């Protein structure tokens, strides 16, 4: 799977998937390369695995402070 997490491009694998209702999925994704989830130049916080919920469009309803979807999956 590929997409963007917090604005950072990634490739990875779906480790777990669970349907939530008829339209959404709870996913655990494992990134091929760790993603830095901090925008600070002074420190970083690398994530190799994250949990998210996405809708039928592959986007999370959770947003970043600039209004972008936290997770965007590509087909």
PQR file with spaces between the fields and no chain letter, atoms N, CA, C, O and H, PARSE charges and radii, in Angstrom:
ATOM       1  N    UNK     1       0.859   -1.166    0.000 -0.4000 1.5000
ATOM       2  CA   UNK     1       0.000    0.000    0.000 -0.0000 2.0000
ATOM       3  C    UNK     1       0.909    1.233    0.000  0.5500 1.7000
ATOM       4  O    UNK     1       2.037    1.181    0.490 -0.5500 1.4000
ATOM       5  N    UNK     2       0.410    2.331   -0.549 -0.4000 1.5000
ATOM       6  CA   UNK     2       1.171    3.578   -0.541 -0.0000 2.0000
ATOM       7  C    UNK     2       0.214    4.726   -0.269  0.5500 1.7000
ATOM       8  O    UNK     2      -1.004    4.577   -0.368 -0.5500 1.4000
ATOM       9  H    UNK     2      -0.507    2.373   -0.947  0.4000 1.0000
ATOM      10  N    UNK     3       0.782    5.871    0.075 -0.4000 1.5000
ATOM      11  CA   UNK     3      -0.035    7.040    0.348 -0.0000 2.0000
ATOM      12  C    UNK     3       0.750    8.101    1.070  0.5500 1.7000
ATOM      13  O    UNK     3       1.968    8.211    0.924 -0.5500 1.4000
ATOM      14  H    UNK     3       1.771    5.992    0.156  0.4000 1.0000
ATOM      15  N    UNK     4       0.022    8.897    1.868 -0.4000 1.5000
ATOM      16  CA   UNK     4       0.636    9.949    2.664 -0.0000 2.0000
ATOM      17  C    UNK     4       0.127    9.848    4.095  0.5500 1.7000
ATOM      18  O    UNK     4      -1.065    9.660    4.340 -0.5500 1.4000
ATOM      19  H    UNK     4      -0.967    8.808    1.986  0.4000 1.0000
ATOM      20  N    UNK     5       1.059    9.979    5.032 -0.4000 1.5000
ATOM      21  CA   UNK     5       0.710   10.017    6.447 -0.0000 2.0000
ATOM      22  C    UNK     5       1.271   11.307    7.012  0.5500 1.7000
ATOM      23  O    UNK     5       2.482   11.524    6.982 -0.5500 1.4000
ATOM      24  H    UNK     5       2.027   10.132    4.833  0.4000 1.0000
ATOM      25  N    UNK     6       0.410   12.158    7.522 -0.4000 1.5000
ATOM      26  CA   UNK     6       0.792   13.472    8.037 -0.0000 2.0000
ATOM      27  C    UNK     6       1.602   14.244    6.995  0.5500 1.7000
ATOM      28  O    UNK     6       2.537   14.970    7.332 -0.5500 1.4000
ATOM      29  H    UNK     6      -0.574   11.982    7.546  0.4000 1.0000
ATOM      30  N    UNK     7       1.232   14.077    5.736 -0.4000 1.5000
ATOM      31  CA   UNK     7       1.885   14.793    4.648 -0.0000 2.0000
ATOM      32  C    UNK     7       3.146   14.151    4.120  0.5500 1.7000
ATOM      33  O    UNK     7       3.738   14.664    3.170 -0.5500 1.4000
ATOM      34  H    UNK     7       0.472   13.487    5.462  0.4000 1.0000
ATOM      35  N    UNK     8       3.583   13.037    4.707 -0.4000 1.5000
ATOM      36  CA   UNK     8       4.800   12.345    4.267 -0.0000 2.0000
ATOM      37  C    UNK     8       4.419   11.132    3.424  0.5500 1.7000
ATOM      38  O    UNK     8       3.576   10.329    3.823 -0.5500 1.4000
ATOM      39  H    UNK     8       3.102   12.621    5.478  0.4000 1.0000
ATOM      40  N    UNK     9       5.040   11.006    2.266 -0.4000 1.5000
ATOM      41  CA   UNK     9       4.788    9.852    1.401 -0.0000 2.0000
ATOM      42  C    UNK     9       5.343    8.589    2.050  0.5500 1.7000
ATOM      43  O    UNK     9       6.372    8.621    2.725 -0.5500 1.4000
ATOM      44  H    UNK     9       5.725   11.658    1.941  0.4000 1.0000
ATOM      45  N    UNK    10       4.636    7.464    1.833 -0.4000 1.5000
ATOM      46  CA   UNK    10       5.095    6.191    2.386 -0.0000 2.0000
ATOM      47  C    UNK    10       4.685    5.045    1.480  0.5500 1.7000
ATOM      48  O    UNK    10       3.785    5.172    0.650 -0.5500 1.4000
ATOM      49  H    UNK    10       3.801    7.438    1.284  0.4000 1.0000
ATOM      50  N    UNK    11       5.363    3.931    1.657 -0.4000 1.5000
ATOM      51  CA   UNK    11       4.930    2.632    1.147 -0.0000 2.0000
ATOM      52  C    UNK    11       4.993    1.684    2.330  0.5500 1.7000
ATOM      53  O    UNK    11       5.782    1.890    3.252 -0.5500 1.4000
ATOM      54  H    UNK    11       6.094    3.827    2.331  0.4000 1.0000
ATOM      55  N    UNK    12       4.178    0.660    2.311 -0.4000 1.5000
ATOM      56  CA   UNK    12       4.175   -0.276    3.428 -0.0000 2.0000
ATOM      57  C    UNK    12       3.198   -1.408    3.201  0.5500 1.7000
ATOM      58  O    UNK    12       2.772   -1.679    2.079 -0.5500 1.4000
ATOM      59  H    UNK    12       3.537    0.492    1.562  0.4000 1.0000
ATOM      60  N    UNK    13       2.852   -2.063    4.305 -0.4000 1.5000
ATOM      61  CA   UNK    13       1.943   -3.206    4.264 -0.0000 2.0000
ATOM      62  C    UNK    13       0.814   -3.007    5.263  0.5500 1.7000
ATOM      63  O    UNK    13       0.981   -2.350    6.290 -0.5500 1.4000
ATOM      64  H    UNK    13       3.197   -1.843    5.217  0.4000 1.0000
ATOM      65  N    UNK    14      -0.326   -3.579    4.949 -0.4000 1.5000
ATOM      66  CA   UNK    14      -1.433   -3.609    5.897 -0.0000 2.0000
ATOM      67  C    UNK    14      -1.225   -4.825    6.794  0.5500 1.7000
ATOM      68  O    UNK    14      -1.271   -5.966    6.334 -0.5500 1.4000
ATOM      69  H    UNK    14      -0.462   -4.113    4.115  0.4000 1.0000
ATOM      70  N    UNK    15      -0.997   -4.566    8.073 -0.4000 1.5000
ATOM      71  CA   UNK    15      -0.769   -5.643    9.039 -0.0000 2.0000
ATOM      72  C    UNK    15      -2.092   -6.214    9.535  0.5500 1.7000
ATOM      73  O    UNK    15      -2.216   -7.418    9.757 -0.5500 1.4000
ATOM      74  H    UNK    15      -0.959   -3.639    8.447  0.4000 1.0000
ATOM      75  N    UNK    16      -3.077   -5.339    9.706 -0.4000 1.5000
ATOM      76  CA   UNK    16      -4.390   -5.774   10.191 -0.0000 2.0000
ATOM      77  C    UNK    16      -5.457   -4.843    9.633  0.5500 1.7000
ATOM      78  O    UNK    16      -5.212   -3.655    9.423 -0.5500 1.4000
ATOM      79  H    UNK    16      -2.976   -4.360    9.526  0.4000 1.0000
ATOM      80  N    UNK    17      -6.638   -5.392    9.397 -0.4000 1.5000
ATOM      81  CA   UNK    17      -7.775   -4.612    8.911 -0.0000 2.0000
ATOM      82  C    UNK    17      -9.046   -5.150    9.553  0.5500 1.7000
ATOM      83  O    UNK    17      -9.250   -6.358    9.667 -0.5500 1.4000
ATOM      84  H    UNK    17      -6.837   -6.357    9.567  0.4000 1.0000
ATOM      85  N    UNK    18      -9.889   -4.214    9.966 -0.4000 1.5000
ATOM      86  CA   UNK    18     -11.157   -4.589   10.596 -0.0000 2.0000
ATOM      87  C    UNK    18     -12.223   -3.621   10.097  0.5500 1.7000
ATOM      88  O    UNK    18     -12.028   -2.406   10.133 -0.5500 1.4000
ATOM      89  H    UNK    18      -9.723   -3.233    9.874  0.4000 1.0000
ATOM      90  N    UNK    19     -13.338   -4.151    9.636 -0.4000 1.5000
ATOM      91  CA   UNK    19     -14.402   -3.273    9.147 -0.0000 2.0000
ATOM      92  C    UNK    19     -15.106   -2.607   10.325  0.5500 1.7000
ATOM      93  O    UNK    19     -15.312   -3.207   11.380 -0.5500 1.4000
ATOM      94  H    UNK    19     -13.496   -5.138    9.607  0.4000 1.0000
ATOM      95  N    UNK    20     -15.460   -1.357   10.105 -0.4000 1.5000
ATOM      96  CA   UNK    20     -16.219   -0.582   11.088 -0.0000 2.0000
ATOM      97  C    UNK    20     -17.484   -0.126   10.370  0.5500 1.7000
ATOM      98  O    UNK    20     -17.438    0.764    9.521 -0.5500 1.4000
ATOM      99  H    UNK    20     -15.292   -0.869    9.248  0.4000 1.0000
ATOM     100  N    UNK    21     -18.581   -0.723   10.704 -0.4000 1.5000
ATOM     101  CA   UNK    21     -19.812   -0.421    9.984 -0.0000 2.0000
ATOM     102  C    UNK    21     -19.709   -0.919    8.554  0.5500 1.7000
ATOM     103  O    UNK    21     -18.989   -1.876    8.269 -0.5500 1.4000
ATOM     104  H    UNK    21     -18.619   -1.446   11.394  0.4000 1.0000
ATOM     105  N    UNK    22     -20.426   -0.272    7.666 -0.4000 1.5000
ATOM     106  CA   UNK    22     -20.440   -0.735    6.279 -0.0000 2.0000
ATOM     107  C    UNK    22     -19.504    0.049    5.371  0.5500 1.7000
ATOM     108  O    UNK    22     -19.346   -0.303    4.202 -0.5500 1.4000
ATOM     109  H    UNK    22     -21.011    0.505    7.896  0.4000 1.0000
ATOM     110  N    UNK    23     -18.877    1.115    5.890 -0.4000 1.5000
ATOM     111  CA   UNK    23     -18.094    1.969    4.988 -0.0000 2.0000
ATOM     112  C    UNK    23     -16.671    2.265    5.434  0.5500 1.7000
ATOM     113  O    UNK    23     -15.876    2.748    4.628 -0.5500 1.4000
ATOM     114  H    UNK    23     -19.005    1.401    6.840  0.4000 1.0000
ATOM     115  N    UNK    24     -16.320    1.995    6.681 -0.4000 1.5000
ATOM     116  CA   UNK    24     -15.005    2.386    7.186 -0.0000 2.0000
ATOM     117  C    UNK    24     -14.178    1.172    7.606  0.5500 1.7000
ATOM     118  O    UNK    24     -14.708    0.100    7.898 -0.5500 1.4000
ATOM     119  H    UNK    24     -16.966    1.603    7.336  0.4000 1.0000
ATOM     120  N    UNK    25     -12.863    1.378    7.625 -0.4000 1.5000
ATOM     121  CA   UNK    25     -11.917    0.326    8.014 -0.0000 2.0000
ATOM     122  C    UNK    25     -10.951    0.851    9.063  0.5500 1.7000
ATOM     123  O    UNK    25     -10.431    1.960    8.938 -0.5500 1.4000
ATOM     124  H    UNK    25     -12.432    2.248    7.387  0.4000 1.0000
ATOM     125  N    UNK    26     -10.711    0.054   10.098 -0.4000 1.5000
ATOM     126  CA   UNK    26      -9.639    0.307   11.066 -0.0000 2.0000
ATOM     127  C    UNK    26      -8.435   -0.489   10.577  0.5500 1.7000
ATOM     128  O    UNK    26      -8.513   -1.707   10.419 -0.5500 1.4000
ATOM     129  H    UNK    26     -11.133   -0.847   10.200  0.4000 1.0000
ATOM     130  N    UNK    27      -7.329    0.199   10.340 -0.4000 1.5000
ATOM     131  CA   UNK    27      -6.140   -0.428    9.772 -0.0000 2.0000
ATOM     132  C    UNK    27      -4.938   -0.276   10.685  0.5500 1.7000
ATOM     133  O    UNK    27      -4.812    0.718   11.398 -0.5500 1.4000
ATOM     134  H    UNK    27      -7.266    1.189   10.469  0.4000 1.0000
ATOM     135  N    UNK    28      -4.067   -1.255   10.660 -0.4000 1.5000
ATOM     136  CA   UNK    28      -2.723   -1.135   11.217 -0.0000 2.0000
ATOM     137  C    UNK    28      -1.783   -1.239   10.027  0.5500 1.7000
ATOM     138  O    UNK    28      -1.768   -2.247    9.321 -0.5500 1.4000
ATOM     139  H    UNK    28      -4.170   -2.063   10.080  0.4000 1.0000
ATOM     140  N    UNK    29      -0.997   -0.186    9.810 -0.4000 1.5000
ATOM     141  CA   UNK    29      -0.060   -0.142    8.693 -0.0000 2.0000
ATOM     142  C    UNK    29       1.364   -0.206    9.206  0.5500 1.7000
ATOM     143  O    UNK    29       1.690    0.410   10.221 -0.5500 1.4000
ATOM     144  H    UNK    29      -1.009    0.633   10.384  0.4000 1.0000
ATOM     145  N    UNK    30       2.212   -0.946    8.514 -0.4000 1.5000
ATOM     146  CA   UNK    30       3.642   -1.008    8.813 -0.0000 2.0000
ATOM     147  C    UNK    30       4.360   -0.382    7.627  0.5500 1.7000
ATOM     148  O    UNK    30       4.263   -0.877    6.504 -0.5500 1.4000
ATOM     149  H    UNK    30       1.947   -1.447    7.690  0.4000 1.0000
ATOM     150  N    UNK    31       5.084    0.712    7.877 -0.4000 1.5000
ATOM     151  CA   UNK    31       5.793    1.421    6.815 -0.0000 2.0000
ATOM     152  C    UNK    31       7.086    0.703    6.455  0.5500 1.7000
ATOM     153  O    UNK    31       7.739    0.114    7.317 -0.5500 1.4000
ATOM     154  H    UNK    31       5.163    1.114    8.789  0.4000 1.0000
ATOM     155  N    UNK    32       7.455    0.755    5.171 -0.4000 1.5000
ATOM     156  CA   UNK    32       8.741    0.202    4.737 -0.0000 2.0000
ATOM     157  C    UNK    32       9.899    0.993    5.349  0.5500 1.7000
ATOM     158  O    UNK    32      10.906    0.413    5.755 -0.5500 1.4000
ATOM     159  H    UNK    32       6.925    1.233    4.471  0.4000 1.0000
ATOM     160  N    UNK    33       9.753    2.314    5.411 -0.4000 1.5000
ATOM     161  CA   UNK    33      10.726    3.205    6.046 -0.0000 2.0000
ATOM     162  C    UNK    33       9.981    4.018    7.098  0.5500 1.7000
ATOM     163  O    UNK    33       8.852    4.451    6.866 -0.5500 1.4000
ATOM     164  H    UNK    33       8.935    2.785    5.081  0.4000 1.0000
ATOM     165  N    UNK    34      10.603    4.223    8.248 -0.4000 1.5000
ATOM     166  CA   UNK    34       9.966    4.984    9.324 -0.0000 2.0000
ATOM     167  C    UNK    34       9.620    6.395    8.844  0.5500 1.7000
ATOM     168  O    UNK    34      10.346    6.985    8.044 -0.5500 1.4000
ATOM     169  H    UNK    34      11.520    3.871    8.438  0.4000 1.0000
ATOM     170  N    UNK    35       8.504    6.926    9.342 -0.4000 1.5000
ATOM     171  CA   UNK    35       8.026    8.259    8.998 -0.0000 2.0000
ATOM     172  C    UNK    35       8.197    9.158   10.216  0.5500 1.7000
ATOM     173  O    UNK    35       7.800    8.795   11.323 -0.5500 1.4000
ATOM     174  H    UNK    35       7.914    6.447    9.993  0.4000 1.0000
ATOM     175  N    UNK    36       8.794   10.341   10.006 -0.4000 1.5000
ATOM     176  CA   UNK    36       8.955   11.314   11.087 -0.0000 2.0000
ATOM     177  C    UNK    36       7.631   12.050   11.256  0.5500 1.7000
ATOM     178  O    UNK    36       7.176   12.725   10.333 -0.5500 1.4000
ATOM     179  H    UNK    36       9.116   10.636    9.107  0.4000 1.0000
ATOM     180  N    UNK    37       7.018   11.927   12.415 -0.4000 1.5000
ATOM     181  CA   UNK    37       5.703   12.517   12.643 -0.0000 2.0000
ATOM     182  C    UNK    37       5.774   13.887   13.309  0.5500 1.7000
ATOM     183  O    UNK    37       4.744   14.437   13.700 -0.5500 1.4000
ATOM     184  H    UNK    37       7.388   11.378   13.164  0.4000 1.0000
ATOM     185  N    UNK    38       6.975   14.444   13.443 -0.4000 1.5000
ATOM     186  CA   UNK    38       7.173   15.749   14.066 -0.0000 2.0000
ATOM     187  C    UNK    38       7.706   16.720   13.019  0.5500 1.7000
ATOM     188  O    UNK    38       8.581   16.364   12.229 -0.5500 1.4000
ATOM     189  H    UNK    38       7.811   13.998   13.125  0.4000 1.0000
ATOM     190  N    UNK    39       7.189   17.932   13.009 -0.4000 1.5000
ATOM     191  CA   UNK    39       7.644   18.950   12.056 -0.0000 2.0000
ATOM     192  C    UNK    39       8.799   19.785   12.596  0.5500 1.7000
ATOM     193  O    UNK    39       9.336   20.617   11.865 -0.5500 1.4000
ATOM     194  H    UNK    39       6.478   18.221   13.650  0.4000 1.0000
ATOM     195  N    UNK    40       9.193   19.593   13.832 -0.4000 1.5000
ATOM     196  CA   UNK    40      10.246   20.396   14.457 -0.0000 2.0000
ATOM     197  C    UNK    40      11.616   20.098   13.858  0.5500 1.7000
ATOM     198  O    UNK    40      11.914   18.958   13.502 -0.5500 1.4000
ATOM     199  H    UNK    40       8.756   18.917   14.425  0.4000 1.0000
ATOM     200  N    UNK    41      12.443   21.127   13.751 -0.4000 1.5000
ATOM     201  CA   UNK    41      13.830   20.958   13.309 -0.0000 2.0000
ATOM     202  C    UNK    41      14.722   20.530   14.472  0.5500 1.7000
ATOM     203  O    UNK    41      15.873   20.149   14.256 -0.5500 1.4000
ATOM     204  H    UNK    41      12.201   22.054   14.041  0.4000 1.0000
ATOM     205  N    UNK    42      14.207   20.586   15.705 -0.4000 1.5000
ATOM     206  CA   UNK    42      15.008   20.310   16.896 -0.0000 2.0000
ATOM     207  C    UNK    42      14.975   18.852   17.339  0.5500 1.7000
ATOM     208  O    UNK    42      15.890   18.394   18.024 -0.5500 1.4000
ATOM     209  H    UNK    42      13.272   20.895   15.881  0.4000 1.0000
ATOM     210  N    UNK    43      13.947   18.130   16.963 -0.4000 1.5000
ATOM     211  CA   UNK    43      13.871   16.712   17.329 -0.0000 2.0000
ATOM     212  C    UNK    43      12.960   15.989   16.345  0.5500 1.7000
ATOM     213  O    UNK    43      12.268   16.614   15.542 -0.5500 1.4000
ATOM     214  H    UNK    43      13.204   18.501   16.407  0.4000 1.0000
ATOM     215  N    UNK    44      12.975   14.675   16.422 -0.4000 1.5000
ATOM     216  CA   UNK    44      12.113   13.885   15.547 -0.0000 2.0000
ATOM     217  C    UNK    44      11.486   12.748   16.342  0.5500 1.7000
ATOM     218  O    UNK    44      11.940   12.403   17.433 -0.5500 1.4000
ATOM     219  H    UNK    44      13.538   14.168   17.074  0.4000 1.0000
ATOM     220  N    UNK    45      10.450   12.187   15.782 -0.4000 1.5000
ATOM     221  CA   UNK    45       9.766   11.043   16.373 -0.0000 2.0000
ATOM     222  C    UNK    45       9.390   10.126   15.214  0.5500 1.7000
ATOM     223  O    UNK    45       8.414   10.376   14.507 -0.5500 1.4000
ATOM     224  H    UNK    45      10.081   12.467   14.896  0.4000 1.0000
ATOM     225  N    UNK    46      10.161    9.076   15.028 -0.4000 1.5000
ATOM     226  CA   UNK    46       9.964    8.183   13.896 -0.0000 2.0000
ATOM     227  C    UNK    46       8.949    7.099   14.230  0.5500 1.7000
ATOM     228  O    UNK    46       9.018    6.474   15.289 -0.5500 1.4000
ATOM     229  H    UNK    46      10.953    8.874   15.603  0.4000 1.0000
ATOM     230  N    UNK    47       8.012    6.883   13.322 -0.4000 1.5000
ATOM     231  CA   UNK    47       7.012    5.835   13.487 -0.0000 2.0000
ATOM     232  C    UNK    47       7.173    4.819   12.368  0.5500 1.7000
ATOM     233  O    UNK    47       7.299    5.181   11.199 -0.5500 1.4000
ATOM     234  H    UNK    47       7.956    7.391   12.462  0.4000 1.0000
ATOM     235  N    UNK    48       7.169    3.567   12.731 -0.4000 1.5000
ATOM     236  CA   UNK    48       7.257    2.485   11.745 -0.0000 2.0000
ATOM     237  C    UNK    48       5.890    1.821   11.563  0.5500 1.7000
ATOM     238  O    UNK    48       5.640    1.176   10.545 -0.5500 1.4000
ATOM     239  H    UNK    48       7.068    3.273   13.681  0.4000 1.0000
ATOM     240  N    UNK    49       5.000    1.983   12.562 -0.4000 1.5000
ATOM     241  CA   UNK    49       3.676    1.364   12.512 -0.0000 2.0000
ATOM     242  C    UNK    49       2.657    2.338   13.079  0.5500 1.7000
ATOM     243  O    UNK    49       2.914    2.996   14.086 -0.5500 1.4000
ATOM     244  H    UNK    49       5.204    2.507   13.389  0.4000 1.0000
ATOM     245  N    UNK    50       1.495    2.429   12.428 -0.4000 1.5000
ATOM     246  CA   UNK    50       0.428    3.312   12.908 -0.0000 2.0000
ATOM     247  C    UNK    50      -0.920    2.625   12.750  0.5500 1.7000
ATOM     248  O    UNK    50      -1.090    1.719   11.934 -0.5500 1.4000
ATOM     249  H    UNK    50       1.286    1.894   11.609  0.4000 1.0000
ATOM     250  N    UNK    51      -1.866    3.079   13.548 -0.4000 1.5000
ATOM     251  CA   UNK    51      -3.263    2.666   13.426 -0.0000 2.0000
ATOM     252  C    UNK    51      -4.049    3.847   12.874  0.5500 1.7000
ATOM     253  O    UNK    51      -3.777    4.996   13.223 -0.5500 1.4000
ATOM     254  H    UNK    51      -1.728    3.815   14.210  0.4000 1.0000
ATOM     255  N    UNK    52      -5.010    3.571   12.023 -0.4000 1.5000
ATOM     256  CA   UNK    52      -5.835    4.637   11.469 -0.0000 2.0000
ATOM     257  C    UNK    52      -7.191    4.073   11.081  0.5500 1.7000
ATOM     258  O    UNK    52      -7.377    2.859   10.996 -0.5500 1.4000
ATOM     259  H    UNK    52      -5.231    2.638   11.739  0.4000 1.0000
ATOM     260  N    UNK    53      -8.128    4.974   10.849 -0.4000 1.5000
ATOM     261  CA   UNK    53      -9.444    4.604   10.336 -0.0000 2.0000
ATOM     262  C    UNK    53      -9.664    5.380    9.055  0.5500 1.7000
ATOM     263  O    UNK    53      -9.522    6.602    9.029 -0.5500 1.4000
ATOM     264  H    UNK    53      -7.976    5.960   10.918  0.4000 1.0000
ATOM     265  N    UNK    54     -10.012    4.672    7.990 -0.4000 1.5000
ATOM     266  CA   UNK    54     -10.236    5.327    6.701 -0.0000 2.0000
ATOM     267  C    UNK    54     -11.625    4.992    6.175  0.5500 1.7000
ATOM     268  O    UNK    54     -12.196    3.946    6.485 -0.5500 1.4000
ATOM     269  H    UNK    54     -10.128    3.679    8.011  0.4000 1.0000
ATOM     270  N    UNK    55     -12.146    5.905    5.377 -0.4000 1.5000
ATOM     271  CA   UNK    55     -13.441    5.715    4.749 -0.0000 2.0000
ATOM     272  C    UNK    55     -13.296    5.101    3.369  0.5500 1.7000
ATOM     273  O    UNK    55     -12.204    4.686    2.981 -0.5500 1.4000
ATOM     274  H    UNK    55     -11.682    6.754    5.126  0.4000 1.0000
ATOM     275  N    UNK    56     -14.390    5.043    2.629 -0.4000 1.5000
ATOM     276  CA   UNK    56     -14.371    4.413    1.310 -0.0000 2.0000
ATOM     277  C    UNK    56     -13.466    5.124    0.309  0.5500 1.7000
ATOM     278  O    UNK    56     -13.061    4.527   -0.688 -0.5500 1.4000
ATOM     279  H    UNK    56     -15.277    5.380    2.944  0.4000 1.0000
ATOM     280  N    UNK    57     -13.146    6.385    0.563 -0.4000 1.5000
ATOM     281  CA   UNK    57     -12.249    7.135   -0.321 -0.0000 2.0000
ATOM     282  C    UNK    57     -10.780    6.952    0.048  0.5500 1.7000
ATOM     283  O    UNK    57      -9.906    7.535   -0.595 -0.5500 1.4000
ATOM     284  H    UNK    57     -13.475    6.870    1.373  0.4000 1.0000
ATOM     285  N    UNK    58     -10.495    6.143    1.084 -0.4000 1.5000
ATOM     286  CA   UNK    58      -9.118    5.904    1.506 -0.0000 2.0000
ATOM     287  C    UNK    58      -8.529    7.015    2.348  0.5500 1.7000
ATOM     288  O    UNK    58      -7.321    7.039    2.583 -0.5500 1.4000
ATOM     289  H    UNK    58     -11.205    5.670    1.606  0.4000 1.0000
ATOM     290  N    UNK    59      -9.353    7.928    2.801 -0.4000 1.5000
ATOM     291  CA   UNK    59      -8.892    9.064    3.606 -0.0000 2.0000
ATOM     292  C    UNK    59      -9.434    8.948    5.030  0.5500 1.7000
ATOM     293  O    UNK    59     -10.545    8.469    5.253 -0.5500 1.4000
ATOM     294  H    UNK    59     -10.335    7.909    2.610  0.4000 1.0000
ATOM     295  N    UNK    60      -8.622    9.397    5.983 -0.4000 1.5000
ATOM     296  CA   UNK    60      -9.080    9.415    7.371 -0.0000 2.0000
ATOM     297  C    UNK    60      -9.929   10.654    7.604  0.5500 1.7000
ATOM     298  O    UNK    60      -9.725   11.686    6.965 -0.5500 1.4000
ATOM     299  H    UNK    60      -7.718    9.786    5.802  0.4000 1.0000
ATOM     300  N    UNK    61     -10.877   10.549    8.517 -0.4000 1.5000
ATOM     301  CA   UNK    61     -11.653   11.730    8.893 -0.0000 2.0000
ATOM     302  C    UNK    61     -10.855   12.602    9.852  0.5500 1.7000
ATOM     303  O    UNK    61     -11.138   13.792    9.989 -0.5500 1.4000
ATOM     304  H    UNK    61     -11.043    9.710    9.036  0.4000 1.0000
ATOM     305  N    UNK    62      -9.853   12.016   10.523 -0.4000 1.5000
ATOM     306  CA   UNK    62      -8.972   12.786   11.406 -0.0000 2.0000
ATOM     307  C    UNK    62      -8.122   13.718   10.552  0.5500 1.7000
ATOM     308  O    UNK    62      -7.592   13.310    9.518 -0.5500 1.4000
ATOM     309  H    UNK    62      -9.623   11.049   10.413  0.4000 1.0000
ATOM     310  N    UNK    63      -7.993   14.964   10.981 -0.4000 1.5000
ATOM     311  CA   UNK    63      -7.285   15.985   10.211 -0.0000 2.0000
ATOM     312  C    UNK    63      -6.070   16.514   10.974  0.5500 1.7000
ATOM     313  O    UNK    63      -6.008   16.454   12.202 -0.5500 1.4000
ATOM     314  H    UNK    63      -8.424   15.296   11.821  0.4000 1.0000
ATOM     315  N    UNK    64      -5.110   17.032   10.213 -0.4000 1.5000
ATOM     316  CA   UNK    64      -3.971   17.726   10.808 -0.0000 2.0000
ATOM     317  C    UNK    64      -4.404   19.156   11.125  0.5500 1.7000
ATOM     318  O    UNK    64      -5.526   19.546   10.802 -0.5500 1.4000
ATOM     319  H    UNK    64      -5.161   17.080    9.215  0.4000 1.0000
ATOM     320  N    UNK    65      -3.531   19.937   11.752 -0.4000 1.5000
ATOM     321  CA   UNK    65      -3.882   21.307   12.119 -0.0000 2.0000
ATOM     322  C    UNK    65      -4.132   22.192   10.902  0.5500 1.7000
ATOM     323  O    UNK    65      -4.787   23.227   11.021 -0.5500 1.4000
ATOM     324  H    UNK    65      -2.620   19.620   12.015  0.4000 1.0000
ATOM     325  N    UNK    66      -3.617   21.798    9.720 -0.4000 1.5000
ATOM     326  CA   UNK    66      -3.876   22.593    8.516 -0.0000 2.0000
ATOM     327  C    UNK    66      -5.085   22.081    7.729  0.5500 1.7000
ATOM     328  O    UNK    66      -5.326   22.525    6.606 -0.5500 1.4000
ATOM     329  H    UNK    66      -3.085   20.956    9.624  0.4000 1.0000
ATOM     330  N    UNK    67      -5.843   21.153    8.310 -0.4000 1.5000
ATOM     331  CA   UNK    67      -7.080   20.687    7.702 -0.0000 2.0000
ATOM     332  C    UNK    67      -6.946   19.523    6.736  0.5500 1.7000
ATOM     333  O    UNK    67      -7.942   19.098    6.149 -0.5500 1.4000
ATOM     334  H    UNK    67      -5.647   20.792    9.222  0.4000 1.0000
ATOM     335  N    UNK    68      -5.739   18.995    6.556 -0.4000 1.5000
ATOM     336  CA   UNK    68      -5.528   17.861    5.658 -0.0000 2.0000
ATOM     337  C    UNK    68      -5.808   16.549    6.393  0.5500 1.7000
ATOM     338  O    UNK    68      -5.626   16.461    7.607 -0.5500 1.4000
ATOM     339  H    UNK    68      -4.930   19.340    7.032  0.4000 1.0000
ATOM     340  N    UNK    69      -6.245   15.542    5.660 -0.4000 1.5000
ATOM     341  CA   UNK    69      -6.462   14.223    6.255 -0.0000 2.0000
ATOM     342  C    UNK    69      -5.134   13.673    6.768  0.5500 1.7000
ATOM     343  O    UNK    69      -4.118   13.775    6.081 -0.5500 1.4000
ATOM     344  H    UNK    69      -6.393   15.613    4.673  0.4000 1.0000
ATOM     345  N    UNK    70      -5.131   13.090    7.968 -0.4000 1.5000
ATOM     346  CA   UNK    70      -3.895   12.521    8.515 -0.0000 2.0000
ATOM     347  C    UNK    70      -3.388   11.382    7.651  0.5500 1.7000
ATOM     348  O    UNK    70      -2.184   11.264    7.422 -0.5500 1.4000
ATOM     349  H    UNK    70      -5.957   13.007    8.527  0.4000 1.0000
ATOM     350  N    UNK    71      -4.300   10.535    7.164 -0.4000 1.5000
ATOM     351  CA   UNK    71      -3.923    9.389    6.335 -0.0000 2.0000
ATOM     352  C    UNK    71      -4.649    9.477    5.004  0.5500 1.7000
ATOM     353  O    UNK    71      -5.858    9.700    4.954 -0.5500 1.4000
ATOM     354  H    UNK    71      -5.278   10.631    7.350  0.4000 1.0000
ATOM     355  N    UNK    72      -3.889    9.300    3.918 -0.4000 1.5000
ATOM     356  CA   UNK    72      -4.462    9.245    2.575 -0.0000 2.0000
ATOM     357  C    UNK    72      -3.851    8.036    1.879  0.5500 1.7000
ATOM     358  O    UNK    72      -2.651    8.010    1.604 -0.5500 1.4000
ATOM     359  H    UNK    72      -2.907    9.119    3.959  0.4000 1.0000
ATOM     360  N    UNK    73      -4.680    7.038    1.596 -0.4000 1.5000
ATOM     361  CA   UNK    73      -4.206    5.843    0.898 -0.0000 2.0000
ATOM     362  C    UNK    73      -4.419    6.018   -0.600  0.5500 1.7000
ATOM     363  O    UNK    73      -5.405    6.613   -1.034 -0.5500 1.4000
ATOM     364  H    UNK    73      -5.655    7.059    1.819  0.4000 1.0000
ATOM     365  N    UNK    74      -3.480    5.491   -1.383 -0.4000 1.5000
ATOM     366  CA   UNK    74      -3.586    5.552   -2.837 -0.0000 2.0000
ATOM     367  C    UNK    74      -3.912    4.169   -3.369  0.5500 1.7000
ATOM     368  O    UNK    74      -3.570    3.157   -2.756 -0.5500 1.4000
ATOM     369  H    UNK    74      -2.679    5.007   -1.030  0.4000 1.0000
ATOM     370  N    UNK    75      -4.575    4.134   -4.516 -0.4000 1.5000
ATOM     371  CA   UNK    75      -4.913    2.837   -5.114 -0.0000 2.0000
ATOM     372  C    UNK    75      -3.834    2.389   -6.075  0.5500 1.7000
ATOM     373  O    UNK    75      -3.946    1.319   -6.674 -0.5500 1.4000
ATOM     374  H    UNK    75      -4.853    4.955   -5.014  0.4000 1.0000
